[in-house]
Amino acid sequence: MKFNNAVILKKIVATPEIKCNLNRCSNCEMNLDNLCPDEQGWITELPENILLPFLGFRPGKKVCLVTRQRFNGPLVLKIDGRCVAISRTIAKNIKVLKTTVGENVVKENV
């Protein structure tokens, strides 16, 4: 079977971006893996993982989802001005308070 590389390349380039159709709400707490690309949130809870603080994950830090890798691959996140990739299983255990871009969160002492 002979393939025409130009036709295959056109099909790959023409494939649409993966759309995010999760339920959206502003200022709600969710798991980190529920963010859509270009959404940001503030970390509220972390699992017991010794490597996360070294990667910059701490409660109160702002994190932005850059991209989701296909085939259940890692999530690429921007935290402290650098990109970090973590697995989706770890991201499911990180709680964030989702905010809109440019919005600041004021923490209140309860």
Wavefront OBJ file of the C-alpha trace (Angstrom):
o trace
v 0.000 0.000 0.000
v 1.384 3.365 -1.008
v 0.694 6.510 1.007
v 0.730 10.062 -0.220
v 2.589 12.015 2.478
v 1.004 15.324 1.475
v -2.517 13.953 1.970
v -1.613 12.451 5.358
v -0.013 15.724 6.483
v -3.104 17.705 5.448
v -5.311 15.377 7.484
v -3.097 15.741 10.552
v -2.936 19.541 10.273
v -6.683 19.801 9.602
v -7.673 17.890 12.748
v -9.398 20.301 15.132
v -8.074 21.102 18.576
v -9.484 19.072 21.431
v -12.360 21.140 22.762
v -13.001 21.350 26.459
v -16.660 20.816 27.243
v -16.554 20.435 31.003
v -19.088 22.271 33.138
v -17.678 25.716 33.847
v -18.165 27.820 36.922
v -16.293 30.782 38.325
v -14.782 30.654 41.805
v -15.526 26.988 42.427
v -13.272 24.300 43.865
v -12.402 21.406 41.568
v -9.662 18.921 40.816
v -6.692 20.182 38.829
v -7.378 17.744 35.994
v -10.811 19.374 35.454
v -9.309 22.678 34.295
v -9.418 23.416 30.579
v -6.380 24.750 28.695
v -5.635 28.418 29.501
v -7.718 28.290 32.690
v -6.097 29.031 36.011
v -6.737 28.339 39.634
v -5.262 28.621 43.105
v -4.049 25.446 44.822
v -6.041 24.679 47.972
v -5.122 21.036 48.749
v -2.251 18.725 47.835
v -1.798 14.961 48.220
v 1.062 13.550 50.263
v 3.730 13.509 47.553
v 7.314 14.416 48.374
v 8.094 15.771 44.884
v 5.259 18.291 44.510
v 6.776 21.043 46.724
v 10.040 20.797 44.769
v 8.091 21.352 41.534
v 6.516 24.490 43.009
v 3.159 23.043 44.091
v 2.131 24.581 47.407
v -1.240 25.699 48.776
v -1.946 29.288 47.705
v 0.099 29.139 44.470
v -1.485 30.106 41.153
v -1.391 27.387 38.489
v -2.454 27.555 34.825
v -3.161 24.558 32.595
v -1.152 24.943 29.386
v -2.109 21.713 27.608
v -3.381 18.171 28.052
v -1.313 15.552 26.270
v -3.294 13.036 24.261
v -3.874 9.373 25.052
v -4.206 10.014 28.790
v -0.774 11.631 28.896
v 0.457 14.197 31.410
v -0.857 17.693 32.012
v 1.500 20.566 31.266
v 1.036 23.329 33.835
v 2.556 26.761 34.317
v 3.477 27.533 37.910
v 5.880 30.232 39.118
v 6.616 31.193 35.494
v 7.829 27.745 34.406
v 6.189 24.764 32.747
v 5.875 21.501 34.658
v 4.338 18.202 33.518
v 2.540 15.948 36.005
v 0.489 12.790 35.563
v -3.280 12.931 35.487
v -3.531 10.589 38.477
v -1.610 13.087 40.630
v -3.602 16.000 39.163
v -6.872 14.306 40.204
v -5.747 14.588 43.841
v -4.846 18.304 43.708
v -7.708 20.663 44.568
v -7.791 24.139 43.028
v -10.076 27.139 43.283
v -10.817 28.033 39.648
v -10.702 31.711 38.783
v -11.030 33.700 35.606
v -7.873 35.118 34.024
v -6.625 38.207 35.835
v -8.858 37.671 38.861
v -7.290 37.774 42.314
v -8.477 35.639 45.176
v -8.757 37.217 48.596
v -8.332 34.664 51.360
v -10.359 35.167 54.484
v -9.465 33.770 57.868
v -12.327 31.641 59.108
l 1 2 3 4 5 6 7 8 9 10 11 12 13 14 15 16 17 18 19 20 21 22 23 24 25 26 27 28 29 30 31 32 33 34 35 36 37 38 39 40 41 42 43 44 45 46 47 48 49 50 51 52 53 54 55 56 57 58 59 60 61 62 63 64 65 66 67 68 69 70 71 72 73 74 75 76 77 78 79 80 81 82 83 84 85 86 87 88 89 90 91 92 93 94 95 96 97 98 99 100 101 102 103 104 105 106 107 108 109 110
